Amino acid sequence: MTTAFLNAAVGQLYGEFPPEEIRKKMLAPVDAEAWHLARLKMVNDRAKQYFSNKDAYNRIIEMEMGSGKDEHL
């Protein structure tokens, strides 16, 4: 269970539905090991943070990565 898979399969749900609805409908993992649950919790927590203020997070990412223009010219 990779974080890439969890981000696509679970994390993106937070962009479409409120956390309360996801929590009500998400089934508990079956036969999960402790590290699976820890990784799932991490993805859930990060997705909630990101989608709670997506525009602000995107602005920070853009500032850190630059505007895409060559700033050295």
C-alpha positions in Angstrom: 0.0 0.0 0.0 1.8 3.0 -1.3 1.1 6.6 -0.4 0.7 7.3 -4.1 -2.1 4.8 -4.3 -3.8 6.1 -1.1 -3.6 9.7 -2.3 -5.4 8.7 -5.5 -7.8 6.3 -3.9 -8.6 8.0 -0.7 -7.0 11.4 -0.5 -8.8 12.8 -3.5 -12.2 12.0 -1.9 -11.6 15.0 0.3 -11.7 17.3 -2.7 -15.2 16.0 -3.6 -16.9 15.3 -0.3 -16.9 16.7 3.3 -14.8 14.7 5.8 -17.9 13.8 7.8 -19.4 12.0 4.9 -16.2 10.2 4.0 -15.8 9.1 7.7 -19.4 7.7 7.7 -19.1 5.8 4.5 -15.5 4.5 4.7 -15.2 0.9 5.9 -12.6 -0.1 8.3 -9.6 -1.8 6.7 -9.5 -5.6 6.9 -6.4 -7.5 7.8 -4.4 -4.3 7.9 -1.0 -4.1 9.6 -0.1 -1.2 11.9 2.0 0.4 9.2 -0.9 0.3 6.8 -3.1 2.1 9.3 -0.4 4.7 10.0 0.0 5.4 6.3 -3.8 5.7 5.8 -4.1 8.1 8.7 -1.2 10.2 7.4 -2.9 10.4 3.9 -6.2 11.3 5.5 -4.7 14.0 7.7 -2.8 15.6 4.9 -5.7 15.5 2.5 -8.0 17.2 5.1 -5.3 19.9 5.6 -4.8 20.4 1.9 -8.4 20.5 0.8 -9.4 22.7 3.8 -7.4 25.6 2.1 -6.4 24.4 -1.3 -5.8 27.9 -2.7 -3.4 28.8 0.1 -1.4 25.5 -0.3 -1.2 26.0 -4.1 0.1 29.6 -3.6 2.8 28.3 -1.2 3.8 25.6 -3.7 4.0 28.1 -6.5 6.1 30.5 -4.5 8.5 27.7 -3.5 8.8 26.3 -7.0 8.9 29.7 -8.7 6.5 31.0 -11.2 7.7 28.7 -14.0 9.6 31.6 -15.6 13.4 31.7 -15.7 14.1 34.2 -12.9 17.8 34.4 -13.7 17.4 36.2 -17.0 
